[in-house]
Amino acid sequence: MLKTSSIFCAILVLSSSLWAADFDDAAVEKALRPLGDWKSKTTIYIAENPGKILYQNQGTKELIPASVTKILTAGAVLKHFPPGTKLKTQIYMAGKDLYLKGGGDPGFVSETMWFLVNQFTRAQIQTIEGDIVVDDTLFDSLRFDPSRQKERVDRAYDAPTSAMSFNWNSINVFIRPGKSAGEPASVFLDPENEYTTLRASVQTVAGSGNELIVDRDETKTGDLLIVKGKIGVNSKEIAVFKNITKPELWAGAQLKSFLKQRGIDVKGKIRAGTLPESAKLVAEAESKPIEQMVADMNKFSNNYVAEMLTKNLGAIQGPPGTITRGIEVIREYVKSLGVDATEAQIFNPSGLTRTNRLSGRALWRVLWDLHSQLMYEPEFLTSLPIAGVDGTLKKRMKGSPAERWVRAKTGYLDGVVSLAGYAGRKDGRVIPFVLIYNGSADESKVRNAFDDVMKVLVK
């Protein structure tokens, strides 16, 4: 037995050395050469396993990671909410009032609302004499965490968080040209209800060019959408996505609108409140599984989903869930992997900040942990963009040897470009890697260089 074990160990050592020998360090450095002084501006860590480092450059140096931070968030979420976990949104009745109880579902959309309302109709309640009261107390009332970028914008990626959210807390604005030049264009809000007001003044002009301005202004009871400008008669329909400012009232207005479409009249107003103990459960809708929420976060780098999931982490020990408490859960997860605090400083779960700091080695350890856990490794891998196929990698590495062989999270801020994930080889090996650049080189040049490194990894 000892002899057999010794032979087996010898084979492993020999195989390991052969695998390391076929890795082309010079090709990696050649790919990065167009970035100039890349060695001082990157943290790179490429290793097949903890005992076999293939390449590193300043592997323990902390740099701004941008959106690859979401890998840490995904790891903590999947550890505490195993695949198959679902969140619940509920409707209760208490006296004359209807209560909409938010369960922290970041993917609560029109289809889920229809399911909830259809179930409610089977209670055969035709009129709500009182109010629609929205209870979103599972989370705190802080809509925008201070660790986000300081400047608020009305674009969908900067949507507010709430335990009762609807359609990503964003609204779609569609602009369609008239049949001929000189006619007013058509402007639609989707979905539309009493929460939003539209003020549109768009003219159809000759050609296919567009000069459009779409603004969202907050009002006391909701949001005003202002759309003005010109759209070419030959232009395709234009879609613009804006966030809303009062998620609890937004969700309540949607519920009222959906109830009305089923013939159920609401006599009262929409307001925020807390569910009383005497309330009776009438309808309930489950979210999609947690792993699909992680995919929503990673495929298109959705910051809103990242913060919603983090607040769910923050509510593990009881409400209200906060970003601060959720970040502590993420930090504890990273610490449990043996990562020193000097190599991982996390303040925001999405990476939409310049205060986060990560070393290549620290992020690699998270990737290795996720790769090693059968309970959630397949789900995490599925959540990552596929080179040349989908998500934020859809247009990258297309037609190259790396197409479909790289699954990775991207990251970008001004002066920051990052890429971290897994590169596969046809011999079955899977190589976790981390590439983070902080510097003044053109973003597209850095991305191209990182893509060229991927071509080396998959050989």
N, C-alpha and C positions, 0 to 999 in steps of 0.2 A: 504493500500500500504506500509506504513512504517513497519507494522508488518511483511508482507511478505518479505520485504527487510532484516529485522533483522534476520528472520529465515534463509534466503539464505546466509547471511554473516556468521552466526553461523555454517552452514553446511560447508562452505568453510574453515573456521578456523579449524573445527574438522577434515575435510578431510586432510588438510595440515599437521596437527599434526600427523595423522595416517600415512601419507606417509613418513614423516620424521622419524617416529618411526621404520618403516620397513627397514631403511637403516642401514647396518651393518658396523659401523666404525671399529670395531675390525677386521673384515675380510679384510678390505682395508689395515690396518696396518700389518696384518699377511702376506699379499701378498707382501708387500714391505720390510719385515724384512730381506730377504736374501741379501739386498743391504747394510747391516751394518748401518752406520750413515746416513740414507737416509733423516732424518728430516732436517738436516742442508744443504742438497745438492739438495733439491727439492722445487719447487713452484707448489702447487697442488690446484686446485679450481674446485669443483664439486657442481653445484647448479641446481635445477630444474627450478628456475626462479629467478629474482633479489631479491625477498623477502624470498627465501627459500634455504639457503646454506646447502647442505648435508654433505660436508666435505671440509676442507681446511687445508693446511700446508704452512705457509709462503706465503699466497696468494698474498701479495703486494710486495714480494721480486722480484727484477729483476734478471733474469738469461739469459744466451745465449740461444735463442730459436731454432736455426738452421732452418730447412725448414718449420716448422709450421708458420713461418713468411708469407708464401704464402697465409695464410688465410686472413691476412690484405690486401694483394695485391688484392686478389679475391674480397673482400668486396668493395674496392674502385673502382675496374674495373666495377663490376656489378651495382654500384650506378651511375656511370657516363656514362656507355655504357649499357643500359638496354638489357635484353635478346632479341635476334632477330637482334641486331646491326651487320652490316657486313662492312668489309673494302674493298676497291677497288684497284685493280692493273690495270694499263691502258697502252695501246700502242698508241702513237701519231706519226704523220708524220709532219716534218718541213723541207721543201726543199728536199734534197736527203737523209736526215738522219731519222732513225727510233728511237723514244724515248720510253724507258721502264720506266714508272713512278711508283715507289714503294708507296704503301699505308699503310705500316706498318704491313702487314699480317704475323704473325709468322708461319702460317700453309700453306703458299704458296708452293705447292709441284708439282710433275710431272703432276698429274691429272689436277690441276688448270692451269698449263702452257699449256697443251694440249687444254683445253677449250679456253684459250686466243688466242692461235695460230690458232685454227680452226675458231674462229670468225674473225681473221685477214685475213684468206684466202678468206673470202667472199667479201673482198674489192678488190679482183682480182689484187693484186700487186704481180708481179712475181719476181721482182728484186729490191733489196735495193742498189742503186748506192753509197750511202754514208755509214756512220757508224751506229752501234748500240750504242746509248748514254743512259746510265743508270742514272736516276735521283732519288737519295735516300735522297733528302734534307728535307723530312718530319721529319727526325731525324737528330741529330748532327752526326759528323763524328767520335765520340769517340766509338770505337768498344768494348772496355773492360772497364767497369766502375771501378774506383779505389777502390770502396767499395767491389768489389769481392776479393777473395783470390789473393794475390800478384803474386804467381807463375803461369805462363801460361803453360798449357799442351795442347797436340794436340787431346785429347779425345773429343768426341762429346758433353759432358755436358758443356764444356768450349767454346762453339761456340761464335763467335762474333755477335754483333747485327747490323742490318742495316734496313732501311725502305724498301729496296728491297732485300729480302732474298729468298732463294730457298732450299727446302728439309732440313730445320733446319740448314742450312749452314754447312752441314756435308756430307761426302761421304762414301759409303759402299765399303769395300774391301772384296772380297770373294776368299778364297783359297780352291782348290779342288785337292785331290791327283790324280796322274796318275793311269793308269790301273795296273801297276806293279811296284815293288820296283826298283829304279834306274832311273825311268823316271822323267822328270821335272814335277812339279805340275802346274796346271793352276791357274792363278791369274786374277781376273776380277775387274774392277772398275765400280761402278754403282751409278749414271750415269757417263759415260765417254764422254769427249769432249775436245776441244783444251785448256781448262783452266788447265787440269791436265796432268801430265806425269807419267808414270809407269815405275819403274825399279825393275824387279822381278827376284829373284834367289832362288827358293824353290825346293828341291829335295824330291821325294817320297821314303820313307824308309819302311822297314818291320814293321808290328805291327800296333798299333793304336795311338801311342804317337805322340806328336807334340812339336817342338821347333821352334817357329816362332817369328820373330821380324818385326813389322810394324811401320814405322816412316813416319811422314809427314814433309817435309822441304819447307819453303817458297822460291819462286823464284821471279824474277822481274815481270813476267807476270801471275803467278799463283802458283800452288803447285806441288811438286814432292812427289810421294808416293814410298817409298822404302820398298820392302817386301823380306825377306830372311829367310832361315832356312830349317827345315825339317817337313814333314807331313806324318803320317803313312798311308799306303795303305788302311788300314781298317778304317781310320778316316772318320767321316762325314765332309761335307763342313764346313769350319770355316768362320765366319763373324766377321769383325772388323770395327768399326765405328770411323772415324776421322773427326775433324772439318777442315774447310778451312780458309784462312786468308784474302781473298779479296772478300767479299760478293757481291759487285756491279759488279765486273768482272765475278765472278762465275755465277751470275744470267744472265748476258748478254751473256755469252758463252752458257748457257743452251738454251736461246731463239734462238740463232743462230743455234744451233744443231736441235732444234725442227722445226724451219723454213725450214731447209735443208731437213728434212724428209718429208716435205710437198711440196718439189720442189721449194722453194723460196730461191734464192741465195743472199747472202750478200757480196758485193764487198769490203766494208771498214773494219775498225777495231772495237774493242770494247773499249769503254772509259766511264768515268764518266763525267757528265755534268748536266746542269740545263735546264729544259724545257722552251723554249721560248714562249711568249704570243701568237705568231702567229701559234703555233702548232695546228694541227687538230686531234681530237680524232678519232681513227680508230677501236679500240677494247677495251673491258673492261671485267674483271672477278671479281666477288664478292667472298669474303672469306666465309668460313662456319660461322655460327652465333657465336657471342662472347662467349656465354656460353659453346660452344664446345672447344673454345680456353682455357677457364678457366679449363675445364676438362683435356685438354692436359697438362696443368701446374700441376694440383693437383694429378691426378692418378699416374703419375710416377715421380713427383717432378721435373719437367723440368725447370731448371734455365734459359735457353735461352728464353723460352716463358714468364717467369716472367718478365725478363728485357724488352722484346719487348712490352709487355702489359703496363709496367710502362712508357716506352717512349711514347706510345700512350696517356697515361694520361698526360704526360708532354707537349703534342702537343695540348691539348684542347683549350688553349688560342691562338694557332697559332704556326707554326713551327719556329725553329726546336724543336722537342721533345727531352728532355734530361732526364737522370736518376734523376738528381738533382730536376728538376721541377716536375717529376712524384712522387718522394718521398715526396715532399711537399704536393701533393694531397692526398697521402696515410696518411700522418700525420694529415692533416685536417679532413679526414674522421674519423680517430680514436679519435681525439679530440672532434668531434661532438657527440661522444657517451658518453662524460663525463669522458673520461680516462685522468688522470693526466699525464703530461709529465714525471714525475718522475717514472712512471710505464711502459712507452713505449718509447724506443729510437730506431728509425728505420733509418738505413743508406743504407741498401741494400734490395731490394724487394724479393729476392729468399731465403735469409737466408744463402747464401754461404759466410759467414763472421763471425768473432768473435766479431764484434763491436756492432751488434744489441743486445738490451736488452728488455725483456718483463717480466711482472709479470703474474702469473696465472690468477689473477682477470682481468687484462687488456685484455688478449686474450679471456677470457670467455665472456666479454662484446661484443666483436666483433662477437663471435659465437652466442650470444643471439640476436644481431641485425639481423644477417643473418637469424636466425631461425624465426624472427618476421616479416620479410618483404615478404608478399605474392608475390610481383612483381618479386622477384628473389630467394626466398628461395628454391623452387623445383629445380632450375637449379644449385644452389650452392651445395645442398645435393647430386645431381647426379654426381657432379664433384669429390666427395671424394672417396677414395678407400673403398671397402667393405671388411670387415674382412672375410678371408678365400675364397675370390672370385676373386678379381682383384687388379691391381695397386700394390702399395708398401705393401699392406696388404694381398696379395694373399696367402702367405704361413703362415700367422699368425692366430692364434685362430681357425684354421681348425679343425673341429670335436668337438669343445667345444661349450658350451651354447652361447658363444658370436658370433659364426659364423653367418654372415649375419645381426646380430643385432647391429653391430658397424660400423659406417662410420666415418672415421677420417683421418687426415693428419699426416704423420709421419715426423720425423726430426732426422738427425744424423750429427754430426761432431765429431772429436776426443774429447772424454770426454764429449760429449753432446748427450743425447737421449731424444726425445720428442714425445708426442702423444696428439692430440687435436681434438675433434669433438663431435659426438653424440652417446649415447648409448640408444637403445630402449628397452622398456619392453613390454611384451605381453598384459599388461593392457592398453596399448596405450600411456603411458608416455614416453617422450623423454627427456633425461638428457644431457645437454651440459657439457663437462668436459675438463680440461687441466691438463696434467702431463708433467713437464719438470725437467730433472735431469742433473746436472752439477757435475761431479766427476770422480773418477778413476775406478769405478766398471766396470767389463767386459760388453761390449755393449750387448751381447746376454743375460746376466743375467738381465740387466735392462729391456730389451724388454719383457722377460718372466714375470718379475714382473708386468710390466704395463698390459700385457695381462691378468694376473691373477686378476688385479683390474677390468678389463672389465667384467670378469666373475661374479664379485660381483655386478657390476652396472646393469647387465641385468636380475638379478634374480627377 
